[in-house]
Amino acid sequence: MVRDGLETWYRVVGELEGGPTPVVVCHGGPGGAHDYVEPIAELSRSGRGCVLYDQVGCGRSTHRPDAPADFWTVQLFKDELADLTRHLGIDGRYAVVGQSWGGMLAMEHALDHPPGLRAIVVADSPASIPLWVEEANRLRRDLPEDVQEALTRHEEAGTTDSPEYEHAVRVYYDRHLCRIPWPECLERTFAQLAEDPTVYHTMNGPSEFHCIGSLRTWDITDRLHEISVPTLLLSGRYDEATPHIVEQIHSRIPGSQWRLFERSSHTPHLEEPQAFLDAVESFLQTVD
């Protein structure tokens, strides 16, 4: 799909027509590429068409490392998602499954009340970046002291591209992003992110808890009550999107459901894949 000179790569798994409500899978980052959410397309096992795509700025879509910072906006990615549903001819009936930033995008999309949106699944996502950072720093205080010292020293010095900082961040990730040996699909996403971190660095920052990008003030908490489609919230016990974060969403979206995966962190679709798929499929069957 090409819009405004920007190409969005996508792949359809299964059939979009004639079956259950098709789903569009939105990856995280921002700028993380679709690779690590590929397992979510296993929802196609029940005949449900699934769309994987790389948001502009990453993966196989158009990259713009030279774009000014104000090019990368939430609205850009909202428009891309809406255009993709129209391009695929599913804008009359579809659901969105979003992971991390993708779940933030799903909630933003739902706030526009597109007529064909049947449901959203919000996996491991905040509704407030200030709260996300507050909780991340709380989790960070439980890291070994030498790891905390390295993180702080490099953030203050502006040397967050150093191997020592990256190693310290990985300690945090192994606790709160993915607690199993990293699957190859997750490694692929992080390799692509390292190759072109433009979107991630611009909108987020150098790490999950050092958010100094344009999203640092993003907060839709006070608008969550406006979401009117069935909503399933998913998160892990050890998630960066802590139970406190997800509870703030669950208490505000009318009728929302919440499943907490006890053995997972930020990627239950990788850490407890069958339970994740079963939860999503059971939910989507209620809205088909």
DOMARBA-197944 format. One record per residue (C-alpha): residue in one letter; x, y, z. Coordinates in steps of 0.05 Angstrom, whole numbers. Example, Ala and Ser with C-alpha at 12.3 -4.5 7.8 and 13.67 -1.06 7.14 Angstrom:
2
['A', [246, -90, 156]]
['S', [273, -21, 143]]
END
This chain:
288
['M', [0, 0, 0]]
['V', [26, 69, -19]]
['R', [1, 134, 11]]
['D', [33, 202, 5]]
['G', [94, 170, -26]]
['L', [104, 123, 33]]
['E', [98, 48, 23]]
['T', [68, 5, 78]]
['W', [87, -69, 72]]
['Y', [35, -119, 94]]
['R', [22, -194, 92]]
['V', [-45, -229, 96]]
['V', [-47, -296, 132]]
['G', [-110, -336, 115]]
['E', [-171, -308, 81]]
['L', [-201, -240, 96]]
['E', [-269, -255, 66]]
['G', [-322, -306, 83]]
['G', [-297, -325, 152]]
['P', [-296, -296, 222]]
['T', [-280, -223, 235]]
['P', [-210, -210, 206]]
['V', [-157, -179, 250]]
['V', [-103, -127, 238]]
['V', [-42, -139, 283]]
['C', [-6, -75, 304]]
['H', [65, -83, 328]]
['G', [101, -43, 382]]
['G', [160, 3, 386]]
['P', [142, 51, 357]]
['G', [187, 27, 300]]
['G', [193, -45, 323]]
['A', [171, -80, 259]]
['H', [122, -138, 255]]
['D', [170, -197, 263]]
['Y', [161, -209, 337]]
['V', [84, -209, 332]]
['E', [83, -260, 275]]
['P', [60, -314, 324]]
['I', [-5, -275, 336]]
['A', [-24, -291, 264]]
['E', [-34, -362, 288]]
['L', [-104, -337, 301]]
['S', [-114, -358, 228]]
['R', [-117, -430, 252]]
['S', [-192, -421, 263]]
['G', [-203, -392, 194]]
['R', [-194, -320, 216]]
['G', [-156, -276, 167]]
['C', [-98, -239, 198]]
['V', [-60, -178, 172]]
['L', [12, -166, 193]]
['Y', [44, -101, 172]]
['D', [105, -58, 183]]
['Q', [87, 12, 203]]
['V', [121, 66, 162]]
['G', [192, 79, 185]]
['C', [211, 7, 200]]
['G', [217, -64, 174]]
['R', [200, -71, 100]]
['S', [161, -6, 95]]
['T', [189, 61, 74]]
['H', [244, 87, 121]]
['R', [253, 161, 131]]
['P', [316, 171, 174]]
['D', [322, 242, 147]]
['A', [251, 263, 166]]
['P', [244, 319, 217]]
['A', [222, 298, 286]]
['D', [153, 328, 278]]
['F', [140, 280, 219]]
['W', [131, 222, 267]]
['T', [64, 233, 301]]
['V', [9, 189, 330]]
['Q', [-36, 216, 276]]
['L', [10, 190, 221]]
['F', [3, 119, 247]]
['K', [-72, 126, 259]]
['D', [-81, 148, 187]]
['E', [-38, 90, 163]]
['L', [-80, 39, 201]]
['A', [-146, 68, 175]]
['D', [-120, 70, 104]]
['L', [-96, -2, 109]]
['T', [-165, -27, 128]]
['R', [-195, 10, 68]]
['H', [-140, -15, 21]]
['L', [-154, -87, 42]]
['G', [-230, -78, 36]]
['I', [-243, -98, 108]]
['D', [-261, -29, 136]]
['G', [-334, -53, 142]]
['R', [-316, -108, 192]]
['Y', [-251, -119, 228]]
['A', [-217, -122, 295]]
['V', [-149, -95, 318]]
['V', [-100, -133, 360]]
['G', [-45, -86, 385]]
['Q', [16, -102, 426]]
['S', [52, -49, 469]]
['W', [54, 14, 426]]
['G', [7, -25, 379]]
['G', [-44, -28, 435]]
['M', [-37, 47, 446]]
['L', [-51, 55, 372]]
['A', [-111, 9, 377]]
['M', [-141, 51, 433]]
['E', [-128, 115, 394]]
['H', [-161, 83, 333]]
['A', [-222, 62, 374]]
['L', [-229, 134, 400]]
['D', [-243, 154, 327]]
['H', [-303, 106, 327]]
['P', [-292, 77, 257]]
['P', [-358, 44, 238]]
['G', [-328, -23, 218]]
['L', [-287, -34, 281]]
['R', [-317, -92, 319]]
['A', [-267, -100, 377]]
['I', [-198, -85, 401]]
['V', [-147, -128, 438]]
['V', [-97, -86, 477]]
['A', [-37, -127, 498]]
['D', [16, -100, 546]]
['S', [0, -27, 535]]
['P', [-6, 37, 576]]
['A', [-56, 93, 567]]
['S', [-8, 142, 598]]
['I', [66, 148, 584]]
['P', [79, 189, 648]]
['L', [50, 131, 688]]
['W', [89, 81, 645]]
['V', [154, 118, 662]]
['E', [136, 122, 736]]
['E', [124, 47, 739]]
['A', [186, 31, 697]]
['N', [229, 70, 746]]
['R', [197, 33, 804]]
['L', [216, -33, 770]]
['R', [285, -5, 755]]
['R', [298, 6, 829]]
['D', [295, -70, 839]]
['L', [353, -81, 790]]
['P', [423, -97, 817]]
['E', [458, -33, 841]]
['D', [513, -37, 789]]
['V', [461, -42, 734]]
['Q', [424, 19, 761]]
['E', [489, 57, 766]]
['A', [508, 42, 694]]
['L', [439, 63, 668]]
['T', [439, 129, 706]]
['R', [511, 146, 689]]
['H', [502, 137, 614]]
['E', [434, 172, 612]]
['E', [464, 233, 647]]
['A', [525, 232, 601]]
['G', [484, 223, 538]]
['T', [521, 159, 521]]
['T', [462, 112, 516]]
['D', [491, 82, 453]]
['S', [547, 50, 492]]
['P', [552, -27, 499]]
['E', [552, -20, 575]]
['Y', [485, 16, 573]]
['E', [456, -34, 524]]
['H', [479, -91, 569]]
['A', [446, -58, 630]]
['V', [381, -48, 591]]
['R', [382, -121, 572]]
['V', [382, -140, 646]]
['Y', [316, -101, 652]]
['Y', [288, -131, 588]]
['D', [303, -202, 611]]
['R', [261, -189, 673]]
['H', [205, -147, 644]]
['L', [203, -154, 568]]
['C', [213, -228, 555]]
['R', [231, -277, 610]]
['I', [245, -337, 565]]
['P', [305, -345, 518]]
['W', [290, -294, 464]]
['P', [256, -326, 404]]
['E', [286, -314, 336]]
['C', [228, -269, 315]]
['L', [241, -223, 375]]
['E', [316, -221, 359]]
['R', [299, -201, 288]]
['T', [256, -143, 311]]
['F', [311, -117, 357]]
['A', [363, -124, 301]]
['Q', [320, -82, 255]]
['L', [307, -32, 310]]
['A', [382, -24, 320]]
['E', [394, -15, 246]]
['D', [345, 43, 241]]
['P', [321, 69, 309]]
['T', [295, 134, 280]]
['V', [222, 125, 299]]
['Y', [236, 94, 367]]
['H', [287, 146, 387]]
['T', [244, 204, 363]]
['M', [178, 183, 394]]
['N', [203, 143, 455]]
['G', [276, 151, 470]]
['P', [337, 105, 479]]
['S', [302, 54, 524]]
['E', [234, 34, 552]]
['F', [244, 72, 617]]
['H', [283, 133, 591]]
['C', [226, 163, 551]]
['I', [249, 232, 526]]
['G', [215, 231, 458]]
['S', [151, 262, 432]]
['L', [107, 210, 467]]
['R', [132, 229, 536]]
['T', [69, 269, 551]]
['W', [20, 223, 515]]
['D', [-40, 207, 560]]
['I', [-110, 186, 539]]
['T', [-132, 162, 609]]
['D', [-188, 214, 613]]
['R', [-216, 192, 546]]
['L', [-218, 117, 557]]
['H', [-292, 119, 576]]
['E', [-306, 140, 504]]
['I', [-283, 73, 477]]
['S', [-348, 37, 458]]
['V', [-325, -28, 425]]
['P', [-314, -93, 462]]
['T', [-243, -91, 491]]
['L', [-198, -146, 517]]
['L', [-137, -126, 558]]
['L', [-78, -174, 563]]
['S', [-15, -167, 605]]
['G', [37, -206, 643]]
['R', [49, -210, 718]]
['Y', [121, -183, 708]]
['D', [102, -136, 651]]
['E', [130, -67, 640]]
['A', [56, -52, 632]]
['T', [47, -68, 705]]
['P', [-19, -91, 735]]
['H', [-27, -21, 763]]
['I', [-22, 8, 693]]
['V', [-72, -40, 663]]
['E', [-120, -32, 720]]
['Q', [-125, 42, 703]]
['I', [-149, 23, 634]]
['H', [-194, -35, 656]]
['S', [-231, 10, 706]]
['R', [-246, 62, 653]]
['I', [-265, 25, 589]]
['P', [-337, 4, 597]]
['G', [-345, -71, 598]]
['S', [-272, -86, 584]]
['Q', [-244, -155, 601]]
['W', [-174, -167, 629]]
['R', [-131, -230, 628]]
['L', [-67, -230, 669]]
['F', [-15, -282, 649]]
['E', [21, -305, 712]]
['R', [85, -330, 680]]
['S', [95, -274, 630]]
['S', [125, -205, 625]]
['H', [116, -157, 566]]
['T', [107, -211, 512]]
['P', [57, -264, 535]]
['H', [44, -280, 462]]
['L', [116, -308, 463]]
['E', [121, -331, 535]]
['E', [52, -365, 541]]
['P', [32, -369, 467]]
['Q', [-23, -421, 470]]
['A', [-58, -388, 529]]
['F', [-52, -321, 494]]
['L', [-82, -346, 429]]
['D', [-138, -382, 465]]
['A', [-156, -319, 504]]
['V', [-158, -276, 442]]
['E', [-197, -327, 401]]
['S', [-249, -337, 455]]
['F', [-259, -262, 460]]
['L', [-263, -252, 385]]
['Q', [-315, -308, 378]]
['T', [-361, -267, 422]]
['V', [-359, -209, 373]]
['D', [-359, -247, 307]]
END
